[in-house]
Amino acid sequence: MTNQRTPVTSSGDSVQNRPAALNSFRSQIPARMDRLPWTRFHWMVVFALGITWILDGLEVTLGGAISGVLEDPASMGFSPAQIGLLGSAYVSGAVVGALIFGRLTDSLGRKKLFFITLAVYLTGCLLSAFAWDIWSFLFFRFITGAGIGGEYSAINSAVDELIPARVRGRVDLIINGSYWLGAALGSLSTLVILNPKYFEVDHGWRVGFAVGGLIGIGILALRKHVPESPRWLMIHGDPRQAEEIVSGVEKIAVAETGKPLPAPSYSIEVHPRGPVSFTEIARTVFTRYRRQSFLGLALMTSQAFLYNAIFFTYALVLTNFYNVPAMDTGLYLLPFAIGNFLGPLLLGHFFDTVGRRIMISGTYAMSAVLLAITGYLFAEGYLTATTQTALWSVIFFFASAAASSAYLTVSEIFPLETRGLAIAFFFALGTGAGGIVAPYLFGELIGSGSRYAIFYGYAAAAVLMIGAAIVEWIYGIDAEGKALEEIALPLSCRVDS
């Protein structure tokens, strides 16, 4: 990327007044976005888009916490394997939704899709409250998962393209880590909805799903204030609208700081084009970016297996092996959730300063070692419900940062035209390989009653995490502080010389 000597207009787009939408032009929009100070605009983006992860955490936590209740004959009377299958249905929906909505995110834009995907998610959540048997429950959980899968693509794409490069890592990690704020809220809510003093055994969990869906409706109104990604508009031949958005944010920055903004440091030449075909996407991802593809798959698969294995069945471990009453399982998840949120919050800064490679490989390796040790102590019967929860909290302090960094990685290492689908593709592959199988597998292992059988499952997850740490160390991308266009130049752009 070059300095500002490249000829551009004062607005940053030399041909923004051309009537032909597909004419080539030069733009400084990426540089202008990345040199912005932190403003209320960025806070709005974080809250309006990041809230999805809080809802997801609330949803998944509730799904895990009620597993003991769903075994009760007075409720649904499900077996442990069927409860594990509910987790698999949710994750399966997320895989399908990610692939469908990920493609649409790249072709229709980030803004349209983060409205659509949230609506799908809320529909599935509300319907889950009215499930009447295993098949209806599976279907409604599938719909809910489909909305969340689409959210991952639309939201991660928009956040990366709207947040300045120097803080992109920590912001991404904290937003993804906010899932655990929802988990904490979910765990607290179970103290009410699973308490027979307030709700009958078959009613409380239904109220939980219904309330979660109703709360999310308000987010639809909040998101109308989030603009389309100027970067997406730029490569789709609409520099005028992109210019209006960026200029508006620049005015906010100047008003808040009282200082003029530094000059943009580079410009790029944009050649708007039609939709990118699946053939070109496949060629780009698996040929030009094959190293990045291998990296993304390793990171996503390992963390998905670990998380989905434990969180869709954690209540079963507490109830079946530690005799914790089903209505009390939320109490044990609360410190667990807090540890998960503190990981990205406290470690996120280092992903932008120490660097991606060291921090990603380190957090993956640390969580793997701690998981193997904890699994062995569990198998030998050395733990109580309290110490098991404490060790889980320590493990996932590191594992949460590791998992969030997987989403960060796949969202920033591919060209803009393929970003949404790339996120969706690697989420689908990783989650399909690691997430669909894990809940059902661990449901079966728990149903066997063998502590050592469960330990072998934990050991498998640890091996996957260690493998991902090694892959990151060898193939990791040093993306800290770099513009997205420097990490992976858009297919329709070239750097000015």
N, C-alpha and C positions, 0 to 999 in steps of 0.2 A: 504494500500500500504506500502511496506517495503522499507528499505534503500538499499544502494548499495552492501550490503554483498551478495546478491543473485548472484550466479556465472553467469557472462556473458562474452562475448569476448570484446576486446577493442573497437570494432565497435558498440557494443550494442546488437548484435544478435548472440546468441551462435551457431546457426545452419544455418547461412545464406548461407553456401556453400553446403547444402544438395541438391541433385538433385530433390528429391521428393517434389512437390509443396505443398502437404498437410501435411507434417511432422510438429509436434509441435515444438515450439521454444520459447525462452524467448526474450523479447524485452524491450528496454528502450526508444523507439521512442517517445511515448507520453511525458515522462518526459523530454527528450531532446528538444522537440518542445516547451514545456511550460516554460523552463528556459532560452530561448533565449531572448536577448535584442531586442529592436525595431530596425529594419534595413531597408535598401532600398528594400529588398525582401518583407517585410510586406507592405510597401507603394505600391509596384507594385500590390500585391494582392488586396489591398483596391481600387486602381484606376481601375484595369482591371475588377474586378467583381462588385464593387460598382456602376460603371457607369450605370448598368442596372436600378437602381432605379431613376437615373437622367432622363433616357429615359422614364421610366414609368410615372414619374411626368410630363414630357413634354407632353406625350401622353394623360394622363387623364385630365390635365389642358386644353389642346386644346379641348378635347371632351366636357368639361364643358363650356369653354368660347364661343364655336361656337353654343351653343344651341339656343341662340337668333337669330343667323343668319339662322340656319336651319329651324326656324319657318317662315322665309320670303318666300312668294310665288315665289319670283324671284330666290330662291335657291331650297331647297327641299320641302318646304311647310309642314313640319312635325308639328304635334300637340305636346303639352307638354308631353302627355302620351307616344307618340312614341319616343320622345327624351329620356324620362326616360327609355324606353325599350332598347334603344341603350346602355345605361349604364348597364342594366341588361344582355344584350348579351355579353358585354365585360367581365363582372364578371362571367357569366356562362362558357365562354371559359376558364377563369382562373381556375375555379373549375375542369373542365374536364382535362385540361392540367396538372394541379398539380398532379392529381391522376395517369395519364398515365406516365408522365415523372418522378414523384417522385419514383415510383417503379423501373424505369430504372436507376435512379440515384444510388440506392442502389446496383443494380445488375451489371451495366456496368461501374460505376465509375462517379465521379464528373466531371472530365475534359471533357469526351465525351459529357455529357449532357449539360454542359453550352455552348457548341458550337451549339448543335442541337436546344436547346430552343431559343437561340438568333436568329438563322436563321428563325425559325417559327414566332417569334415576328416581325422581320423585314419584312417578307413576308406579314403578315396581315396589318402592318402599311402602306406599299406601296400600297397594294390593296385598302385600305380605301380611298385613294385619288381619286379612279376611281369609287366609288359607284354611281349608277344611280337611285336607288329607295330604299325604306325602307328595302326590303328583301336582296338586295345585301349588303347594309350597315350593316345590322344585322349580316350577314354571315362573312364579313370581320372583324368586331369588335370581333366576336367570335374567329376567328383565332388569332388575335392579343392578346386577353386575354389568349388563350391557351399557347402561348409562354411565357407570363409573369408568368402564374401559374407554369409552369415548371421551370422558372428561380428561383422562390422563393425556391424551394426544392434544386436545384443544388447549387445555390450560398450560401444560408445560411449554408448548410452542409459543403461546402468547406471552407468558412470563419471561421466557428467555429473550424474546425479541423486544420487550418493553423495558427491561431492567438494565442499567449500565453495566458494562463488562467487568469493572473492578470489583463489584459486589455480587455478581451473578451467582457465584458458587454458594455463598452463605445464604442468600435469599432463597435460592432453590431448595437448599437443604432444610431451612427453617419452615418453608411452606409445606414441603412434603412431610416434615416432622410434625407439623400441626395436626396431622392425623391423630396424634396421641393426646391432644387436648380433647378431641372428640371421644377418644377411648376413655379418658378420665371422666368426662361427663356421662358416658354410657355406663361406666362402672358405678358411679354415684346413683344414676337413675334406677339401677337394679335394686337398690336398697328400698325403693318405693314400689316399683312395678312388680317385683317378685315377692313382695311381702304380703302374706295372706291376710294381714290386718287391713290392707287397703284394697287388694284385688284378689279375686278367685284365681286359682292356679292356671286356668285356661284363658284368663282375661288380661292379666298384667303385661305379658309379653306382646300381646296385640296392641295394647295402648302405646307401648314403647315404639313400635314400628310406625303407628299412625302419627304420633307426635313428631317423630323425626322427619316424616314426610311433610307435615304441615309447616314446621320450622323452615324447611328448605325453600318453601314457596317465596318467602321474602327475599331470598337471594336473587331471584329472577329480576326483581325490581332494581336491586343494587347494581346488577351487571350492565344495565343499560347505560351507565356512566363510563364504562370501560370502552375505549375506542378500538377500532380495528388496528392490527399491527401495521405501523407505517412501512416496515420492511416488506410485509406481504403485499401491501398496496403498491409499493415501488416496483416489485418484479412483475406485478400483474398490470403494468401500464397505467397506473393511476397516481402519478407523482403529485398532482394538484391536491388531492385529498390527503395524501401522506404529508405534504408540506403544511397543510392547515393544522393537522394534528400535532406535528412536531413544533411548529411555531407557537401553538397554544401552550404546550408544556414548557417551552423556553420562556414564555412570558411569566408563567407561574414561578419558574426557577429564579428569574431576575427579581421578581417582586418579593420573593421570600428571602433571598440572600442580600439584595441591594447592591449586587455586584454584576458587572457585565460577564457574559460567558466567554471562556477561551475559544479561540478560533478552532474550527474542525481541522483535524490533522490529515485527513485524506479524503479522496472521493473515489467512486467506482463508476464504471460505465455499464449501463443497464440496457439489455436488449430484450424487452418484453416478448413473451412467446405464448403459444397456446398451452393447453394442459399437457403435463408430462405423462407419457404412456407408461403402463406397467412394465413394458419391456425395457424402457430407458431407466426406470426406477431400479429394476432388478440389476441391470448392467452397472448402474452407478453404485448401488449398495454392495453388490457381491463381487464386482471386479475392481472398480476404482477405489472402493473403500472396504475391501475385504478384511484388512487388519482391524479396522474399526468395528466391522460387523462381528468378527470373532470375539472381540473385547465386549461388545454390548451383550451378546448372547451369554457369555460366561457370567457377567455380573448380574444380569436379570434372572437367569435360571437359578443360580445359587441362592440369592436372597429370597426369591419367590418360594422356593422349597422350604427354606428355614421358617419364614414368616407364616405361610399358610399351614405348615405342619403343626405349629405350636398354637397359633391364635384361634384356629377354628375348633381346637380340641382342648384348650387349656382348662376349661371348666370340668371336663370329663376326668382329667388327671386329678384335680382337686377333690372331686366328689367320689371317684372310684378308689383312689389310693390313699387319700388323707381324710376321708369321711367328712369333708366340708359340706354343710347343708347348701343346697342349690341356691337358696335365697341369699347366701353370704359370699358367693364367689366374686361378686363385684368388689367387695372390700379388698380382696387379694389382687385384683387387677389394677387398682388405683395407684399403688407405688410402682407397679410394673409400667403403667402408662406414663407416669411422671419421669421415670428413668429413660424411657424411649424418647420423650420430648426434649429432655435436657441434653441428650447426645448431640443432635443436630444444632441445638441452640448454642451450646458451649464449644463444640468442635467446628462449627461451620466456618468461622473466621479463618481457621487454619487451611481450609481448602482453597482459599484465595491468596494466602500468604506463603505458607510452607509449600503448598502445591498439591495438585490433584493426585499425582502418582503415589507420593509417599502416604498421604492421608487415606486414600481409597484402599490401597493394599494393606496398610496398617490396621484399619478398622475391620476389614474382612478377616484378616489373620487373627486379630485379638478375639473377636467374637467366636471364631471357630474353636480356638484353644479353650476358651472358657466354657463353651457348650459341651465339648467332649468331657471336661472335668466334671461339670455338673451332672451330665448324663450318667457317668460312672457312680457318683455319689448317690444319685437317685436309685440306680440299679441295686446298690449294696444296702439300701435302706437307711442311709445315714441322715437323710433330710426329713424335716417336718414341712408342713404347709407353709410356715413362715419363712424358713430358711430356703425352701425351694423358690418361693416368690422373690426373696432378696437376691438370690443368685441369678434368676431370670432377669431381674431389673438391671443388674450389672452387665450381663451379657448383652442385653438389648440397648444399653447406653451406647455401646459401640456398633451393634448390628443395625440400629436405627439410622445412624449416620452413614453406614455402609450402604444400606438399602436406598436411602435418599440419593446418595451419590451415583447409584446405578441409573436412576431416572435423569439426573443431571447430565451424566455422560452421554446417554443416547440422544438427549435433546439438543446437544451442542456440537456433535462431531459429524453431522451430515448436512448437505446443502439445504438451503431454505425451502426449495421446491419439494423436497422429500421429507422434511422434518416431521410433519404430522404422521405420515405413514410409517416412517422409520421408527418413531416412538411406539406406534401401534404394533408394528411388526415384531419388534424385539420384546415388547411387553407381552404380546401374544405367544411368541415362541417360548420365552422364559417362563411365563406364567403357565402356559399349557404344559410344558415339560415339568416344571417344578411345583406348580400351584394346584392343578387339577388333581394330580395323583396324590399329593401329600395329605390333604384332609381325609380322604377316604382311607389311605394307607394307615395313617395314625389312628383313625377311628377303629380299624380292624385290630391294630396292635394293642390299643387300650382295651378293646373288647376281649382280647385273649387273656387279660389279667396278668401277663408276664412283664415284670419290670425290665428284665434283660431284653425282651423283644422291643420295648420302647427305647431302651438305650441304643440298640443297633440302629434304630431310626434316627436318633439324635446324632450318632456317629456318622451316618451317611450325610446328614446335613452339614456337619463339620468338615467332612472331606470336600464337599462341593464348595464351601466357603474358602477353604485353603487353596483349592485349585483356582478359584477366581482371583484370590490375592496374588498368586503367581502370574496369572495372565495379565493382570493390571500392571504389575511391576515390569513385565517385558514389553507389553504393547500399549500401555497407557499413554494418553495424550496430555501434554502439558498445556492445558487450556486456560489456566488461571490468568486473569487480566487481559485476555485477548478478545478482540471483536469476533463475533460469530463468523463474519466474512473472512477473517484471517484463519480461523480454524478450518472452515470448509466453505470455499467460495461458491455462491449460488451458481447454478447451471446457466442462468441467463445473464451473468455479470462477468466483467473482467476488471482487474485492477488497472487504473490509469498509470501509464509510464511516462 
